[in-house]
Amino acid sequence: MRAKHFFRGLAAAGALAVLAGCSSSPDENSSAASAVSNVRLTKAQLKHIQLYTVVPVGYRQKIEAPGTVDFDNDQATSVVSPFTGPVTRIFVTLGQHVAKGQPLAAVASADVANAVAAYRKAAVTSANARRVAAADRDLAAHNGISEREAAQAQTDAASAEADRVAALEALASMGAGPGSGLNGIIRAPVSGVIAEKAVTPGQLLQAGSSAAFTVANLSQVWVLAQIAPSDLAKVGVRDAAVIEPGNGTGPFHGTVENIGASVDPNTRAIVARIVAPNPADLLKKQMYVDVSIESGRVSTGLLVPVSAVLRDDENLPFVYLALPDGSFARRHVTLGYRDSQNEDVTSGLESGDRIVSNGALFLQFMQSQ
């Protein structure tokens, strides 16, 4: 009986010993992994790597965002028909350069005919009133009529002239003149390029509401960049921007002019308006572009080259740290801002640490052997 208890106790003790040997703490595993991960190189192998000393540096973050091109609305004018009627002729084509006052289209309109008739009537009335006033001045000088009658004639002449001027201005607002017939002429209000043409021959236009053309100065455009809320604090007015259309014509350079006051309900982004010169009119309205804005605010951090950062089997970032004994050890890091050349290490390294900047993949290969 005692022998049976003895063997049972011996077996239990053996099992505990095995379990104890298989259940080392995470810290012990980590330390063991760290010790194993250290890599030593020969003098010849050291020639394959370059070291970088980590120090705090100031940098300007670059904010990447999608964008679309639009007209500079401060230099683009929508041309609305000043009269009602069908289009009889179009004088310009899309993309054509026009001068201020140049005819764009002709419209057959009773509005023009009525305005011409009103002006001619006002002109005749004004001429007659001036003659009457001149005659009454002469009569009053010879006591033929009273001064009061002569003064009234002068008032009537001034009123008739005012009516004539008003009728002429009404014609001018339609782009017509005293000699115009039934056709009214839509004219360019400013110099620029025909950026949009919304009319065709025979199309019926309504006075004051039918947009016929858009005349724009395309030497400068707006680029509307969609800024993520997380990047909003990094973007400011007058920050420099680079616009890349991705078709081989860029890059173009601009400046942030305005930051939207509200969030787009569809994209949840904030629009930053960038003003950019447009040489050769290569940026077109509604063109999709990639925008890179260089923040005007200076940040400070431990920047390391992108080539220094690798990923382990769990996709965690790490660098190879040069140790005083000449070996290299993996050091896991936490990353923040990144651009095409550098990454900001927010934890895991200290100022003065030396890491492998070029050749980290070679060390990883050596470690896997």
C-alpha positions as CSV (number, residue, x, y, z in Angstrom):
1,M,0.0,0.0,0.0
2,R,2.8,2.4,0.9
3,A,4.6,1.5,-2.3
4,K,1.5,2.4,-4.3
5,H,1.3,5.9,-2.7
6,F,5.0,6.4,-3.2
7,F,4.9,5.7,-6.9
8,R,1.8,7.9,-7.3
9,G,3.6,10.8,-5.6
10,L,6.7,10.3,-7.7
11,A,4.6,10.4,-10.9
12,A,2.8,13.6,-9.8
13,A,6.1,15.3,-9.0
14,G,7.4,14.4,-12.4
15,A,4.4,15.8,-14.1
16,L,4.7,19.1,-12.2
17,A,8.4,19.3,-13.1
18,V,7.5,18.9,-16.8
19,L,4.8,21.6,-16.6
20,A,7.1,24.0,-14.8
21,G,9.7,23.6,-17.6
22,C,7.1,24.3,-20.3
23,S,5.4,27.4,-18.8
24,S,8.2,30.1,-18.7
25,S,6.9,33.7,-18.3
26,P,6.4,36.1,-21.3
27,D,9.3,38.2,-20.0
28,E,11.5,35.2,-20.1
29,N,10.5,34.3,-23.6
30,S,11.0,37.9,-24.7
31,S,14.4,38.0,-23.2
32,A,15.3,34.8,-24.8
33,A,14.1,36.0,-28.2
34,S,16.0,39.2,-27.7
35,A,19.2,37.3,-26.9
36,V,18.7,35.1,-29.9
37,S,17.9,37.9,-32.2
38,N,21.2,39.7,-31.7
39,V,23.4,39.5,-34.9
40,R,27.1,39.8,-35.2
41,L,28.8,40.7,-38.4
42,T,32.3,40.3,-39.7
43,K,34.3,43.3,-40.9
44,A,33.5,42.3,-44.5
45,Q,29.8,42.1,-43.7
46,L,29.8,45.4,-41.9
47,K,30.5,47.0,-45.3
48,H,27.0,46.1,-46.4
49,I,25.3,48.3,-43.8
50,Q,25.1,52.0,-42.8
51,L,24.3,53.4,-39.4
52,Y,22.2,56.4,-38.5
53,T,22.3,58.3,-35.2
54,V,18.8,59.2,-34.0
55,V,18.4,62.8,-32.9
56,P,15.4,65.1,-32.5
57,V,14.8,67.1,-35.7
58,G,12.3,69.7,-36.8
59,Y,10.2,68.9,-39.9
60,R,7.1,70.0,-41.7
61,Q,4.5,67.3,-42.2
62,K,3.1,66.6,-45.7
63,I,-0.7,66.0,-45.9
64,E,-1.8,63.9,-48.8
65,A,-5.3,64.4,-50.1
66,P,-7.4,63.8,-53.2
67,G,-8.7,66.9,-55.0
68,T,-10.6,68.1,-58.0
69,V,-10.0,71.1,-60.3
70,D,-12.5,73.9,-60.6
71,F,-12.6,77.3,-62.3
72,D,-11.3,80.3,-60.2
73,N,-14.8,81.6,-59.5
74,D,-13.3,85.1,-58.9
75,Q,-12.2,85.0,-62.5
76,A,-15.0,83.1,-64.2
77,T,-18.3,84.6,-65.3
78,S,-21.5,82.9,-66.2
79,V,-23.1,84.6,-69.2
80,V,-26.9,84.8,-68.9
81,S,-29.1,85.7,-71.8
82,P,-30.5,89.3,-71.2
83,F,-33.6,88.6,-73.4
84,T,-36.1,85.9,-74.3
85,G,-36.1,84.1,-77.7
86,P,-34.6,81.4,-79.8
87,V,-30.9,81.3,-80.6
88,T,-30.4,82.1,-84.3
89,R,-26.6,81.9,-84.5
90,I,-23.5,81.0,-82.4
91,F,-20.3,82.9,-83.1
92,V,-17.8,81.1,-80.8
93,T,-16.6,77.5,-80.0
94,L,-15.7,75.8,-76.8
95,G,-12.1,76.7,-75.7
96,Q,-12.0,79.9,-77.9
97,H,-10.3,83.0,-76.5
98,V,-12.7,86.0,-76.6
99,A,-12.3,89.7,-75.8
100,K,-14.6,91.8,-73.6
101,G,-17.7,92.8,-75.7
102,Q,-17.1,90.2,-78.4
103,P,-20.4,88.7,-79.8
104,L,-21.1,85.2,-78.6
105,A,-24.5,84.4,-80.0
106,A,-27.5,86.0,-81.7
107,V,-31.1,85.6,-80.3
108,A,-34.3,86.6,-82.2
109,S,-36.2,88.5,-79.5
110,A,-39.2,90.7,-79.3
111,D,-37.6,92.2,-76.2
112,V,-35.0,93.8,-78.4
113,A,-37.5,95.1,-80.9
114,N,-39.6,96.6,-78.1
115,A,-36.5,98.2,-76.5
116,V,-35.4,99.7,-79.8
117,A,-38.9,101.1,-80.4
118,A,-39.0,102.5,-76.9
119,Y,-35.6,104.2,-77.4
120,R,-36.5,105.7,-80.7
121,K,-39.8,107.1,-79.3
122,A,-37.9,108.5,-76.3
123,A,-35.3,110.0,-78.6
124,V,-37.9,111.8,-80.8
125,T,-39.7,113.1,-77.7
126,S,-36.4,114.4,-76.2
127,A,-35.5,116.2,-79.5
128,N,-39.0,117.8,-79.7
129,A,-38.8,118.9,-76.1
130,R,-35.4,120.5,-76.6
131,R,-36.7,122.5,-79.6
132,V,-39.7,123.7,-77.6
133,A,-37.5,124.7,-74.7
134,A,-35.2,126.6,-77.0
135,A,-38.2,128.4,-78.6
136,D,-39.7,129.3,-75.2
137,R,-36.4,130.7,-74.1
138,D,-36.4,133.0,-77.1
139,L,-40.0,134.0,-76.5
140,A,-39.4,134.7,-72.9
141,A,-36.4,136.9,-73.8
142,H,-38.8,139.1,-75.9
143,N,-41.6,139.0,-73.3
144,G,-43.6,136.7,-75.5
145,I,-44.3,134.2,-72.7
146,S,-43.8,134.3,-69.0
147,E,-40.6,133.1,-67.3
148,R,-42.6,130.4,-65.6
149,E,-43.7,128.9,-68.9
150,A,-40.2,129.0,-70.2
151,A,-38.9,127.2,-67.0
152,Q,-41.5,124.5,-67.4
153,A,-40.4,123.9,-71.0
154,Q,-36.8,123.4,-69.7
155,T,-38.1,120.9,-67.1
156,D,-40.0,119.0,-69.8
157,A,-36.9,118.8,-72.0
158,A,-34.7,117.6,-69.1
159,S,-37.3,114.9,-68.3
160,A,-37.5,113.7,-71.9
161,E,-33.8,113.5,-72.1
162,A,-33.7,111.4,-69.0
163,D,-36.2,109.0,-70.5
164,R,-34.0,108.8,-73.7
165,V,-30.9,107.9,-71.6
166,A,-32.8,105.3,-69.6
167,A,-34.1,103.7,-72.8
168,L,-30.5,103.7,-74.2
169,E,-29.2,102.0,-71.1
170,A,-32.0,99.4,-71.3
171,L,-30.7,98.6,-74.8
172,A,-27.1,98.4,-73.7
173,S,-28.1,96.0,-70.9
174,M,-29.3,93.7,-73.7
175,G,-26.2,94.0,-75.7
176,A,-28.2,96.0,-78.3
177,G,-28.0,99.4,-79.8
178,P,-30.4,101.9,-81.5
179,G,-29.8,100.3,-84.8
180,S,-30.5,96.7,-83.7
181,G,-33.3,94.8,-85.4
182,L,-35.0,91.7,-84.0
183,N,-31.7,90.0,-83.2
184,G,-30.2,90.6,-79.9
185,I,-26.5,89.9,-79.4
186,I,-25.1,88.1,-76.3
187,R,-21.7,89.6,-75.7
188,A,-18.7,88.5,-73.6
189,P,-18.8,90.5,-70.3
190,V,-15.0,89.9,-69.7
191,S,-12.0,88.6,-71.6
192,G,-11.2,85.0,-71.3
193,V,-11.8,81.5,-72.7
194,I,-15.2,79.9,-73.5
195,A,-15.0,77.3,-70.8
196,E,-18.6,76.2,-71.1
197,K,-21.2,76.4,-73.9
198,A,-24.7,75.5,-72.9
199,V,-26.7,76.6,-76.0
200,T,-27.4,75.3,-79.4
201,P,-29.1,76.9,-82.5
202,G,-32.8,77.1,-82.1
203,Q,-32.7,76.7,-78.3
204,L,-35.3,79.0,-76.5
205,L,-33.7,81.2,-73.9
206,Q,-35.4,83.0,-71.0
207,A,-34.2,86.5,-70.1
208,G,-32.3,86.6,-66.8
209,S,-32.3,82.8,-66.2
210,S,-30.8,80.9,-69.1
211,A,-27.1,80.5,-68.7
212,A,-25.6,80.4,-72.2
213,F,-21.8,80.4,-71.7
214,T,-19.1,80.6,-69.1
215,V,-16.1,82.8,-69.8
216,A,-13.2,82.1,-67.6
217,N,-9.6,83.2,-67.1
218,L,-7.9,79.8,-67.1
219,S,-4.4,81.0,-66.3
220,Q,-5.3,80.3,-62.7
221,V,-7.6,77.6,-61.2
222,W,-8.9,76.4,-57.9
223,V,-8.0,72.9,-56.6
224,L,-10.5,71.6,-54.0
225,A,-8.6,69.2,-51.7
226,Q,-10.5,66.8,-49.4
227,I,-8.8,67.0,-46.0
228,A,-9.5,64.3,-43.5
229,P,-10.6,65.7,-40.0
230,S,-7.5,64.1,-38.4
231,D,-5.3,66.2,-40.7
232,L,-7.2,69.5,-40.3
233,A,-5.0,70.9,-37.5
234,K,-1.9,70.5,-39.7
235,V,-3.2,72.6,-42.6
236,G,-3.2,76.4,-42.6
237,V,-3.9,79.2,-45.0
238,R,-0.8,80.1,-47.2
239,D,0.6,76.6,-46.8
240,A,2.4,75.5,-50.0
241,A,0.8,72.7,-52.1
242,V,1.9,70.4,-54.9
243,I,-0.8,69.2,-57.4
244,E,-0.1,66.1,-59.4
245,P,-2.7,65.2,-62.1
246,G,-1.0,61.9,-62.8
247,N,-1.0,62.3,-66.6
248,G,2.6,63.5,-67.1
249,T,1.8,67.2,-67.2
250,G,2.6,68.0,-63.6
251,P,3.5,68.8,-61.0
252,F,1.8,72.2,-60.4
253,H,2.4,74.4,-57.4
254,G,-0.2,76.4,-55.5
255,T,-1.1,77.9,-52.1
256,V,-3.9,77.2,-49.7
257,E,-6.2,80.2,-49.9
258,N,-9.2,79.0,-47.8
259,I,-10.2,76.2,-45.5
260,G,-13.9,75.2,-45.4
261,A,-16.0,76.0,-42.3
262,S,-18.1,72.7,-42.5
263,V,-17.7,69.0,-43.1
264,D,-19.0,67.5,-46.3
265,P,-21.9,65.2,-45.2
266,N,-21.0,62.6,-47.9
267,T,-17.2,62.4,-47.6
268,R,-16.8,63.6,-44.0
269,A,-13.9,65.7,-45.2
270,I,-13.2,69.4,-45.1
271,V,-12.4,71.3,-48.4
272,A,-9.2,73.2,-48.6
273,R,-9.2,75.6,-51.6
274,I,-5.9,75.9,-53.3
275,V,-5.1,78.6,-55.9
276,A,-2.7,77.4,-58.6
277,P,-1.3,78.9,-61.7
278,N,-2.3,76.9,-64.8
279,P,0.3,77.3,-67.6
280,A,-1.0,76.2,-71.0
281,D,-4.4,75.5,-69.5
282,L,-3.4,71.9,-68.7
283,L,-5.6,71.7,-65.5
284,K,-9.2,71.1,-66.6
285,K,-12.4,71.5,-64.6
286,Q,-13.5,68.4,-62.8
287,M,-10.0,66.8,-63.3
288,Y,-9.0,64.4,-60.4
289,V,-5.6,65.2,-58.9
290,D,-3.4,64.2,-56.0
291,V,-2.6,67.0,-53.6
292,S,0.4,67.2,-51.2
293,I,0.2,70.1,-48.7
294,E,3.3,71.0,-46.8
295,S,2.2,72.2,-43.3
296,G,3.4,75.6,-42.2
297,R,3.7,74.3,-38.7
298,V,7.1,72.8,-37.6
299,S,6.9,69.5,-35.7
300,T,9.8,67.9,-33.7
301,G,10.4,64.2,-33.6
302,L,12.9,61.3,-33.9
303,L,12.8,60.8,-37.7
304,V,14.4,57.7,-39.0
305,P,14.8,56.6,-42.7
306,V,12.0,54.5,-44.1
307,S,14.6,51.9,-45.1
308,A,15.5,51.4,-41.4
309,V,12.0,50.1,-40.4
310,L,11.1,46.5,-41.0
311,R,8.2,44.3,-39.9
312,D,8.3,41.1,-37.9
313,D,6.1,38.0,-38.3
314,E,3.3,39.7,-36.4
315,N,3.6,42.8,-38.7
316,L,5.0,44.9,-35.8
317,P,7.6,47.5,-36.8
318,F,11.2,47.2,-35.6
319,V,14.6,48.5,-36.3
320,Y,18.1,47.1,-35.7
321,L,19.8,48.8,-32.8
322,A,23.6,48.9,-32.7
323,L,24.7,47.7,-29.2
324,P,28.0,48.7,-27.4
325,D,29.3,45.1,-27.7
326,G,29.2,45.4,-31.6
327,S,26.1,43.3,-32.1
328,F,22.7,44.3,-33.5
329,A,19.4,43.7,-31.7
330,R,15.8,44.1,-32.8
331,R,14.1,47.0,-31.2
332,H,10.3,47.3,-31.6
333,V,9.1,50.9,-32.2
334,T,5.9,52.8,-32.4
335,L,5.5,54.9,-35.5
336,G,3.7,58.2,-36.1
337,Y,4.0,60.5,-39.1
338,R,5.5,59.1,-42.3
339,D,6.4,60.6,-45.6
340,S,8.2,59.2,-48.6
341,Q,11.6,59.3,-46.9
342,N,11.2,59.3,-43.1
343,E,9.2,57.9,-40.3
344,D,8.7,59.5,-36.9
345,V,9.4,57.1,-34.0
346,T,7.2,58.1,-31.1
347,S,8.5,55.4,-28.7
348,G,11.1,52.6,-28.6
349,L,14.2,54.8,-29.4
350,E,16.0,57.6,-27.6
351,S,18.2,60.4,-28.8
352,G,21.7,59.2,-29.5
353,D,20.7,55.6,-30.4
354,R,22.4,54.2,-33.5
355,I,20.3,52.1,-35.9
356,V,20.9,50.4,-39.2
357,S,19.6,52.7,-41.9
358,N,20.8,50.8,-45.0
359,G,21.3,47.1,-44.9
360,A,18.5,46.2,-42.4
361,L,17.2,43.6,-44.8
362,F,20.7,42.1,-44.9
363,L,20.7,41.7,-41.1
364,Q,17.2,40.2,-41.2
365,F,18.6,37.7,-43.7
366,M,21.6,36.9,-41.5
367,Q,19.3,36.4,-38.6
368,S,17.1,33.9,-40.5
369,Q,20.1,31.7,-41.2
